[in-house]
Amino acid sequence: MKTPRTSASAPTRRVVIGTSLAALGALSLAACGGADAESASGGSSDGGEAAADYGTLDINLSWIKNAEFAGEYMAIDRGYFEEAGFSEVNLIAGGPSGTSSETMVLSGSAIMGTTSPLGVAPLIQDEEAPLKIIGTTYQKNPFTIISLGDAAPIATPADLVGKKIGVQTGVNETLFDGFLSANGIDAAELEKVPVQYDPQPLVNGEVDGFFGYLTNEALTLELAGEDVVNLPLADNGLPFMAESIVVTQESIETRRDLLKAALVALIRGWKDAIAEPEEGARLAVEDYGQDLGLDMEKETRQAEEQVALVSTDETDANGLLTMSDELMQQNVDALVAAGYDLAVEDYFDTSLLEEVYAENPDLI
C-alpha cells in the first residue's frame, strides 16, 4: 500500500473501476459475512441485543484508511456492528494499490463496498454486472480542480480555457471529460496533462490546475501554506454522489437482513462521526490508519469539512445515507454526460434504507 505523505505531495483517494466480468469468471461468487442467519430484522438502533449472528462483515473501502471513513470506524469502535449482529468487521483498504469495490463485491470477497455511480456505470452498462447502489455517505462528491491564487487561478469553468490541467488516467479522466462536456467546453480548448496523485506538478508550475479532492489535496496544499482556489465539480454541472454503498443484486435478494443490519450500524456510526469529527480523525490517525503516517491536523480538517458532504437538508429530513429521487436523477443525468445512458433503476435500489428507517424511525 502506498503510504500517504503529509506534505503538499499527499495522494488523493480515487475510485478505481473494477476488472471485467470475464476476468472475474474464475472468482468465487460465494456469500460473505455469515449469510446463514437471514431470518431476523436489521438489528436494533437502541443498543439492544443483536437480532442475529451474521458472523464477519467484509467491507471494501474506496481509499486508504484515513478520516474519509470516520463513520465506519465509529461504528466498529462503539460496538454498533456488534449490536447489529456482526462478530467482526473487516475493513479492506482501497487506494492506489488496492482492489476496486466493484471487483471485490462481484467476486464475493466483500459483501459491500464504497464507490461512486461512475465506478459502477461501465460495468453495469457494458457488461451487465449485477451491481446496485443501496445508499450513499457523501451526498455530493468532493472532486475539484485545484489551482493556486498566486499563479493562474481557476475559479469558473470558463477559466479552464487555455490552461494546462493535470488529470489522472482512468475514472478521473472520464469525470474530467464529463465535466468539460457538462459545461460546454471543447477539450481542444485546453491542455490535459497526465499526472499521478501527487499535486507537486501544480506547486512546481508544471500545470495550472490539478484534479483532486476538496477534503484531501486541497486541504494538504492549504496546510502547506499554498493559496488554494477550488472549482468543485459538484457545484458546476457534475453533482455525483460519492462513497456510495455497492452490493450485488443477489445479496439484496438473499441477504437482505444482513445488509439492513449493516446499514443500521453505519448510520449510527456516521451520526457520531458528524457530531464528533475530532474523534473520527483520531481513530483514523491512531488506530485504523496508524501505519500510514497520517497528519492529525489534516485528518481533523477532513473529518470536519466532510460533514457538509454527509449531512444535508435531505438527510436531516429522511436520514443519513439516503438518496432522494432528485439526487439519483441528477446522478443519472451526469452519467449521461459522461457517456453512460441508463435509467435510475439500473443503478440504484432505495428499498433497503426505506425499510431500515421504517423499522428504526429513531435513526433519523
Secondary structure, DSSP 8 states (H G I E B T S, - for coil): -----SSTT-----------TTTTTTS-----S-TT--SS-S--TTS---S---EEEEEE-SS-SSGGGHHHHHHHHTTHHHHHTEEEEEEE--STTS--HHHHHHHTS-SEEEE-HHHHHHHHHHH---EEEEEEEESS--EEEEEETTS----SGGGGTT-EEEE-TTHHHHHHHHHHHHTT--GGGSEEEE--S--HHHHTTS-SEEEEETTTHHHHHHHTT--EEEEESTTTT----EEEEEEEHHHHHHSHHHHHHHHHHHHHHHHHHHH-HHHHHHHIIIIITTTTT--HHHHHHHHHHTHHHH--HHHHHH-TT---HHHHHHHHHHHHHTT----HHHHB--HHHHHHHHH-GGG-
